[in-house]
Amino acid sequence: MSMQTDVKSTAIAAAQTNAAVFAGPARIKGMVVSVPAAGGTLSLKNGSGGTTVFSFVAPAVAGSVNIVVPGEGILCTSGIYATTPADMTVTVFYG
């Protein structure tokens, strides 16, 4: 069994487009999303202008959601970049 890397985190503010979570290769392990009353869609991409590898459509109910990514996580070879709607923040865990 191979050794896993340390898990780190980055908080992304609301109303961001292609905000860098981590600029190097990494795997998304999970996230905590603060959902506004209006809801919205969170997107995580592999690279700043790359492919969307994770999308979360939040219902129009204010609260927090803890998302755990199964297995080894989602691989992003060109870095992890987040787009958040107005009033939605996210803390992304990666390694």
C-alpha positions as CSV (number, residue, x, y, z in Angstrom):
1,M,0.0,0.0,0.0
2,S,1.4,3.4,-1.0
3,M,1.7,6.3,1.4
4,Q,-0.8,9.1,0.9
5,T,0.2,12.8,0.8
6,D,-0.7,15.3,3.5
7,V,-4.1,16.9,3.2
8,K,-4.2,20.7,2.9
9,S,-7.0,23.2,2.5
10,T,-7.8,26.5,0.9
11,A,-10.8,28.8,1.5
12,I,-12.3,30.5,-1.6
13,A,-14.4,33.6,-1.2
14,A,-17.8,34.2,-2.7
15,A,-18.3,35.4,-6.3
16,Q,-14.9,34.1,-7.6
17,T,-14.1,33.0,-11.2
18,N,-11.3,30.5,-11.6
19,A,-9.8,31.2,-8.2
20,A,-6.7,29.1,-7.5
21,V,-7.2,26.5,-4.8
22,F,-3.8,25.0,-5.6
23,A,-1.7,25.7,-8.8
24,G,0.1,22.3,-9.0
25,P,-1.1,18.7,-9.5
26,A,-3.3,17.5,-6.7
27,R,-6.4,15.4,-5.8
28,I,-9.6,17.0,-4.5
29,K,-10.4,15.1,-1.2
30,G,-13.5,17.0,0.0
31,M,-15.0,20.4,0.7
32,V,-17.2,22.4,3.0
33,V,-19.6,24.6,1.2
34,S,-21.4,27.5,2.8
35,V,-24.7,27.7,0.8
36,P,-26.6,31.0,0.5
37,A,-30.3,31.3,0.7
38,A,-30.4,31.8,-3.1
39,G,-28.5,28.5,-3.8
40,G,-26.1,28.4,-6.8
41,T,-23.6,26.2,-8.6
42,L,-20.0,25.6,-7.4
43,S,-17.6,24.4,-10.1
44,L,-14.0,23.0,-9.7
45,K,-11.8,22.8,-12.7
46,N,-8.6,21.0,-13.7
47,G,-6.6,24.1,-14.7
48,S,-7.7,27.7,-14.9
49,G,-9.4,27.3,-18.2
50,G,-9.7,23.6,-18.1
51,T,-12.4,20.9,-17.8
52,T,-14.9,21.0,-15.0
53,V,-14.2,18.0,-12.8
54,F,-16.7,18.7,-10.1
55,S,-20.0,20.6,-10.0
56,F,-22.4,21.0,-7.1
57,V,-25.8,22.6,-7.6
58,A,-26.9,23.8,-4.2
59,P,-30.6,24.1,-3.3
60,A,-32.0,27.5,-2.4
61,V,-31.7,26.7,1.4
62,A,-29.1,28.5,3.5
63,G,-26.7,26.2,5.4
64,S,-23.4,24.3,5.2
65,V,-22.7,21.1,3.3
66,N,-19.8,18.8,3.9
67,I,-18.8,16.8,0.7
68,V,-16.4,13.9,1.0
69,V,-14.9,12.6,-2.3
70,P,-14.6,8.8,-2.2
71,G,-11.5,6.8,-3.1
72,E,-8.3,8.6,-3.9
73,G,-10.1,11.8,-4.8
74,I,-10.5,13.7,-8.1
75,L,-7.1,14.1,-9.9
76,C,-6.3,17.6,-11.3
77,T,-3.0,17.5,-13.1
78,S,-3.1,21.2,-14.0
79,G,-4.2,22.6,-10.6
80,I,-7.5,23.1,-8.9
81,Y,-9.5,26.2,-9.7
82,A,-12.9,27.2,-8.2
83,T,-15.8,29.3,-9.4
84,T,-18.3,30.3,-6.7
85,P,-21.6,32.2,-7.1
86,A,-22.5,35.3,-5.1
87,D,-22.6,34.6,-1.3
88,M,-21.3,31.0,-1.6
89,T,-17.9,30.2,-0.1
90,V,-16.0,26.9,-0.2
91,T,-13.1,25.3,1.7
92,V,-11.5,22.7,-0.5
93,F,-9.4,19.9,0.9
94,Y,-6.7,18.5,-1.4
95,G,-3.6,16.4,-1.3
